[in-house]
Amino acid sequence: MSTATNSKAKALHRHLDTQIENLERKNHTNRELITDLKKQKLKIKDRLYTLSLQEQRKSKEEQLDLFSKGETTKHAT
């Protein structure tokens, strides 16, 4: 599920980036909208980073679990 969320967030991040670039190129007077879009983009980037950290932590925990199970098996024999 987090992979789907991650993909959607990345797509939204790219979409906002494109919108910002278009607005900056065409419309220099609407700085407030550009600022709001940049804030949204930053929130998404923070969310992606948080998801990445959670996935790394989960992966490390799974590796430790596998290692611990392997060590238990070695000591049992």
N, CA, C and O atoms as a GROMACS GRO file, in nm:
protein
  308
    1MET      N    1   0.083  -0.119   0.000
    1MET     CA    2   0.000   0.000   0.000
    1MET      C    3   0.086   0.125   0.000
    1MET      O    4   0.053   0.221  -0.069
    2SER      N    5   0.196   0.127   0.073
    2SER     CA    6   0.280   0.246   0.078
    2SER      C    7   0.346   0.271  -0.057
    2SER      O    8   0.377   0.386  -0.088
    3THR      N    9   0.368   0.167  -0.137
    3THR     CA   10   0.425   0.186  -0.269
    3THR      C   11   0.328   0.261  -0.359
    3THR      O   12   0.368   0.349  -0.435
    4ALA      N   13   0.199   0.227  -0.351
    4ALA     CA   14   0.099   0.297  -0.429
    4ALA      C   15   0.089   0.442  -0.384
    4ALA      O   16   0.081   0.533  -0.466
    5THR      N   17   0.091   0.464  -0.254
    5THR     CA   18   0.087   0.600  -0.199
    5THR      C   19   0.210   0.676  -0.244
    5THR      O   20   0.201   0.793  -0.282
    6ASN      N   21   0.324   0.611  -0.241
    6ASN     CA   22   0.450   0.671  -0.283
    6ASN      C   23   0.443   0.712  -0.430
    6ASN      O   24   0.486   0.822  -0.465
    7SER      N   25   0.391   0.626  -0.515
    7SER     CA   26   0.379   0.655  -0.658
    7SER      C   27   0.285   0.772  -0.683
    7SER      O   28   0.314   0.859  -0.765
    8LYS      N   29   0.173   0.773  -0.612
    8LYS     CA   30   0.077   0.883  -0.629
    8LYS      C   31   0.139   1.015  -0.583
    8LYS      O   32   0.122   1.118  -0.648
    9ALA      N   33   0.211   1.011  -0.472
    9ALA     CA   34   0.274   1.132  -0.421
    9ALA      C   35   0.380   1.182  -0.519
    9ALA      O   36   0.392   1.303  -0.541
   10LYS      N   37   0.458   1.091  -0.577
   10LYS     CA   38   0.559   1.132  -0.675
   10LYS      C   39   0.494   1.194  -0.798
   10LYS      O   40   0.542   1.295  -0.850
   11ALA      N   41   0.384   1.134  -0.844
   11ALA     CA   42   0.314   1.188  -0.961
   11ALA      C   43   0.257   1.326  -0.931
   11ALA      O   44   0.267   1.416  -1.014
   12LEU      N   45   0.199   1.344  -0.813
   12LEU     CA   46   0.145   1.473  -0.774
   12LEU      C   47   0.258   1.576  -0.762
   12LEU      O   48   0.242   1.691  -0.801
   13HIS      N   49   0.371   1.534  -0.708
   13HIS     CA   50   0.487   1.622  -0.694
   13HIS      C   51   0.532   1.671  -0.832
   13HIS      O   52   0.557   1.790  -0.851
   14ARG      N   53   0.542   1.579  -0.929
   14ARG     CA   54   0.581   1.617  -1.066
   14ARG      C   55   0.478   1.711  -1.128
   14ARG      O   56   0.514   1.807  -1.195
   15HIS      N   57   0.350   1.681  -1.105
   15HIS     CA   58   0.243   1.764  -1.161
   15HIS      C   59   0.253   1.907  -1.106
   15HIS      O   60   0.243   2.004  -1.181
   16LEU      N   61   0.271   1.919  -0.975
   16LEU     CA   62   0.284   2.052  -0.915
   16LEU      C   63   0.407   2.125  -0.968
   16LEU      O   64   0.403   2.245  -0.992
   17ASP      N   65   0.514   2.053  -0.987
   17ASP     CA   66   0.636   2.112  -1.041
   17ASP      C   67   0.609   2.171  -1.180
   17ASP      O   68   0.654   2.281  -1.211
   18THR      N   69   0.537   2.097  -1.262
   18THR     CA   70   0.504   2.144  -1.397
   18THR      C   71   0.414   2.268  -1.390
   18THR      O   72   0.435   2.365  -1.463
   19GLN      N   73   0.314   2.265  -1.302
   19GLN     CA   74   0.225   2.380  -1.285
   19GLN      C   75   0.304   2.504  -1.243
   19GLN      O   76   0.283   2.613  -1.295
   20ILE      N   77   0.394   2.486  -1.149
   20ILE     CA   78   0.474   2.598  -1.099
   20ILE      C   79   0.559   2.655  -1.212
   20ILE      O   80   0.564   2.777  -1.231
   21GLU      N   81   0.625   2.568  -1.286
   21GLU     CA   82   0.709   2.615  -1.398
   21GLU      C   83   0.626   2.692  -1.501
   21GLU      O   84   0.669   2.797  -1.549
   22ASN      N   85   0.507   2.641  -1.534
   22ASN     CA   86   0.421   2.710  -1.631
   22ASN      C   87   0.377   2.846  -1.579
   22ASN      O   88   0.379   2.944  -1.652
   23LEU      N   89   0.337   2.851  -1.453
   23LEU     CA   90   0.294   2.978  -1.395
   23LEU      C   91   0.408   3.079  -1.388
   23LEU      O   92   0.390   3.197  -1.417
   24GLU      N   93   0.525   3.032  -1.351
   24GLU     CA   94   0.639   3.123  -1.341
   24GLU      C   95   0.677   3.178  -1.480
   24GLU      O   96   0.717   3.294  -1.494
   25ARG      N   97   0.664   3.094  -1.582
   25ARG     CA   98   0.697   3.136  -1.717
   25ARG      C   99   0.595   3.234  -1.773
   25ARG      O  100   0.631   3.330  -1.842
   26LYS      N  101   0.466   3.210  -1.746
   26LYS     CA  102   0.359   3.285  -1.810
   26LYS      C  103   0.299   3.396  -1.725
   26LYS      O  104   0.253   3.497  -1.778
   27ASN      N  105   0.300   3.378  -1.594
   27ASN     CA  106   0.221   3.468  -1.510
   27ASN      C  107   0.304   3.514  -1.390
   27ASN      O  108   0.303   3.450  -1.285
   28HIS      N  109   0.371   3.622  -1.405
   28HIS     CA  110   0.456   3.672  -1.297
   28HIS      C  111   0.376   3.747  -1.191
   28HIS      O  112   0.430   3.776  -1.084
   29THR      N  113   0.250   3.780  -1.218
   29THR     CA  114   0.172   3.860  -1.125
   29THR      C  115   0.106   3.778  -1.015
   29THR      O  116   0.073   3.832  -0.910
   30ASN      N  117   0.087   3.648  -1.037
   30ASN     CA  118   0.017   3.566  -0.939
   30ASN      C  119   0.117   3.491  -0.851
   30ASN      O  120   0.119   3.367  -0.851
   31ARG      N  121   0.198   3.562  -0.779
   31ARG     CA  122   0.301   3.503  -0.693
   31ARG      C  123   0.240   3.424  -0.578
   31ARG      O  124   0.299   3.326  -0.532
   32GLU      N  125   0.123   3.464  -0.531
   32GLU     CA  126   0.059   3.395  -0.419
   32GLU      C  127   0.024   3.250  -0.457
   32GLU      O  128   0.046   3.158  -0.378
   33LEU      N  129  -0.030   3.231  -0.577
   33LEU     CA  130  -0.064   3.096  -0.623
   33LEU      C  131   0.063   3.012  -0.638
   33LEU      O  132   0.066   2.896  -0.598
   34ILE      N  133   0.167   3.071  -0.694
   34ILE     CA  134   0.293   2.999  -0.710
   34ILE      C  135   0.349   2.960  -0.573
   34ILE      O  136   0.398   2.848  -0.555
   35THR      N  137   0.343   3.051  -0.478
   35THR     CA  138   0.391   3.022  -0.342
   35THR      C  139   0.311   2.910  -0.279
   35THR      O  140   0.368   2.821  -0.215
   36ASP      N  141   0.178   2.913  -0.297
   36ASP     CA  142   0.094   2.806  -0.242
   36ASP      C  143   0.128   2.670  -0.304
   36ASP      O  144   0.135   2.569  -0.233
   37LEU      N  145   0.149   2.667  -0.434
   37LEU     CA  146   0.185   2.542  -0.500
   37LEU      C  147   0.320   2.491  -0.452
   37LEU      O  148   0.339   2.371  -0.434
   38LYS      N  149   0.414   2.582  -0.430
   38LYS     CA  150   0.545   2.541  -0.380
   38LYS      C  151   0.534   2.483  -0.240
   38LYS      O  152   0.605   2.389  -0.205
   39LYS      N  153   0.446   2.540  -0.158
   39LYS     CA  154   0.425   2.486  -0.023
   39LYS      C  155   0.365   2.345  -0.030
   39LYS      O  156   0.406   2.256   0.044
   40GLN      N  157   0.267   2.326  -0.120
   40GLN     CA  158   0.208   2.193  -0.137
   40GLN      C  159   0.315   2.094  -0.181
   40GLN      O  160   0.320   1.981  -0.132
   41LYS      N  161   0.399   2.136  -0.275
   41LYS     CA  162   0.504   2.050  -0.326
   41LYS      C  163   0.601   2.011  -0.214
   41LYS      O  164   0.644   1.896  -0.206
   42LEU      N  165   0.635   2.105  -0.129
   42LEU     CA  166   0.725   2.078  -0.018
   42LEU      C  167   0.663   1.979   0.081
   42LEU      O  168   0.732   1.891   0.132
   43LYS      N  169   0.533   1.993   0.108
   43LYS     CA  170   0.465   1.898   0.196
   43LYS      C  171   0.470   1.757   0.138
   43LYS      O  172   0.491   1.660   0.211
   44ILE      N  173   0.451   1.747   0.008
   44ILE     CA  174   0.455   1.616  -0.058
   44ILE      C  175   0.596   1.559  -0.050
   44ILE      O  176   0.614   1.440  -0.024
   45LYS      N  177   0.695   1.643  -0.072
   45LYS     CA  178   0.834   1.598  -0.065
   45LYS      C  179   0.866   1.547   0.076
   45LYS      O  180   0.934   1.445   0.091
   46ASP      N  181   0.818   1.618   0.178
   46ASP     CA  182   0.837   1.573   0.316
   46ASP      C  183   0.769   1.440   0.341
   46ASP      O  184   0.825   1.353   0.409
   47ARG      N  185   0.650   1.422   0.286
   47ARG     CA  186   0.577   1.296   0.301
   47ARG      C  187   0.653   1.181   0.234
   47ARG      O  188   0.663   1.071   0.289
   48LEU      N  189   0.706   1.207   0.114
   48LEU     CA  190   0.784   1.105   0.044
   48LEU      C  191   0.907   1.066   0.127
   48LEU      O  192   0.942   0.948   0.135
   49TYR      N  193   0.971   1.163   0.187
   49TYR     CA  194   1.089   1.136   0.269
   49TYR      C  195   1.051   1.052   0.390
   49TYR      O  196   1.121   0.956   0.425
   50THR      N  197   0.940   1.087   0.454
   50THR     CA  198   0.893   1.011   0.570
   50THR      C  199   0.861   0.867   0.530
   50THR      O  200   0.898   0.773   0.601
   51LEU      N  201   0.794   0.849   0.418
   51LEU     CA  202   0.763   0.713   0.370
   51LEU      C  203   0.891   0.636   0.342
   51LEU      O  204   0.900   0.517   0.372
   52SER      N  205   0.988   0.702   0.285
   52SER     CA  206   1.116   0.637   0.256
   52SER      C  207   1.183   0.590   0.384
   52SER      O  208   1.235   0.479   0.390
   53LEU      N  209   1.184   0.675   0.485
   53LEU     CA  210   1.244   0.637   0.613
   53LEU      C  211   1.171   0.520   0.676
   53LEU      O  212   1.234   0.429   0.732
   54GLN      N  213   1.037   0.521   0.668
   54GLN     CA  214   0.958   0.412   0.724
   54GLN      C  215   0.989   0.280   0.653
   54GLN      O  216   1.002   0.176   0.716
   55GLU      N  217   1.002   0.286   0.520
   55GLU     CA  218   1.032   0.166   0.444
   55GLU      C  219   1.172   0.114   0.478
   55GLU      O  220   1.193  -0.007   0.488
   56GLN      N  221   1.268   0.205   0.495
   56GLN     CA  222   1.404   0.164   0.532
   56GLN      C  223   1.404   0.098   0.669
   56GLN      O  224   1.469  -0.005   0.689
   57ARG      N  225   1.333   0.158   0.763
   57ARG     CA  226   1.326   0.103   0.899
   57ARG      C  227   1.263  -0.035   0.898
   57ARG      O  228   1.311  -0.127   0.964
   58LYS      N  229   1.155  -0.050   0.821
   58LYS     CA  230   1.087  -0.179   0.812
   58LYS      C  231   1.179  -0.284   0.750
   58LYS      O  232   1.183  -0.398   0.796
   59SER      N  233   1.251  -0.245   0.647
   59SER     CA  234   1.343  -0.338   0.582
   59SER      C  235   1.453  -0.382   0.678
   59SER      O  236   1.487  -0.500   0.682
   60LYS      N  237   1.507  -0.290   0.754
   60LYS     CA  238   1.611  -0.325   0.852
   60LYS      C  239   1.557  -0.418   0.959
   60LYS      O  240   1.624  -0.513   0.999
   61GLU      N  241   1.434  -0.392   1.004
   61GLU     CA  242   1.373  -0.478   1.106
   61GLU      C  243   1.353  -0.619   1.050
   61GLU      O  244   1.375  -0.718   1.120
   62GLU      N  245   1.310  -0.628   0.924
   62GLU     CA  246   1.289  -0.759   0.862
   62GLU      C  247   1.422  -0.832   0.849
   62GLU      O  248   1.429  -0.953   0.872
   63GLN      N  249   1.529  -0.761   0.813
   63GLN     CA  250   1.661  -0.822   0.802
   63GLN      C  251   1.709  -0.872   0.938
   63GLN      O  252   1.765  -0.981   0.948
   64LEU      N  253   1.686  -0.793   1.042
   64LEU     CA  254   1.726  -0.834   1.177
   64LEU      C  255   1.648  -0.957   1.222
   64LEU      O  256   1.703  -1.047   1.285
   65ASP      N  257   1.519  -0.959   1.190
   65ASP     CA  258   1.436  -1.076   1.224
   65ASP      C  259   1.490  -1.201   1.156
   65ASP      O  260   1.502  -1.306   1.219
   66LEU      N  261   1.522  -1.190   1.027
   66LEU     CA  262   1.576  -1.305   0.954
   66LEU      C  263   1.709  -1.349   1.012
   66LEU      O  264   1.735  -1.469   1.026
   67PHE      N  265   1.794  -1.254   1.047
   67PHE     CA  266   1.923  -1.285   1.106
   67PHE      C  267   1.905  -1.353   1.241
   67PHE      O  268   1.972  -1.452   1.272
   68SER      N  269   1.813  -1.298   1.321
   68SER     CA  270   1.787  -1.357   1.454
   68SER      C  271   1.734  -1.500   1.442
   68SER      O  272   1.774  -1.587   1.519
   69LYS      N  273   1.647  -1.523   1.347
   69LYS     CA  274   1.593  -1.659   1.326
   69LYS      C  275   1.704  -1.752   1.282
   69LYS      O  276   1.707  -1.869   1.323
   70GLY      N  277   1.795  -1.703   1.198
   70GLY     CA  278   1.908  -1.784   1.153
   70GLY      C  279   2.000  -1.818   1.267
   70GLY      O  280   2.050  -1.931   1.275
   71GLU      N  281   2.025  -1.725   1.355
   71GLU     CA  282   2.111  -1.748   1.471
   71GLU      C  283   2.047  -1.848   1.568
   71GLU      O  284   2.115  -1.933   1.625
   72THR      N  285   1.915  -1.837   1.585
   72THR     CA  286   1.844  -1.930   1.672
   72THR      C  287   1.853  -2.071   1.618
   72THR      O  288   1.871  -2.166   1.693
   73THR      N  289   1.841  -2.085   1.487
   73THR     CA  290   1.849  -2.216   1.423
   73THR      C  291   1.987  -2.274   1.440
   73THR      O  292   1.999  -2.394   1.465
   74LYS      N  293   2.093  -2.195   1.427
   74LYS     CA  294   2.230  -2.241   1.443
   74LYS      C  295   2.254  -2.293   1.585
   74LYS      O  296   2.316  -2.398   1.604
   75HIS      N  297   2.205  -2.219   1.684
   75HIS     CA  298   2.226  -2.258   1.823
   75HIS      C  299   2.144  -2.380   1.862
   75HIS      O  300   2.182  -2.452   1.954
   76ALA      N  301   2.034  -2.404   1.794
   76ALA     CA  302   1.949  -2.520   1.826
   76ALA      C  303   2.010  -2.651   1.778
   76ALA      O  304   1.980  -2.757   1.831
   77THR      N  305   2.097  -2.641   1.676
   77THR     CA  306   2.156  -2.766   1.623
   77THR      C  307   2.284  -2.802   1.690
   77THR      O  308   2.345  -2.904   1.657
   0.00000   0.00000   0.00000
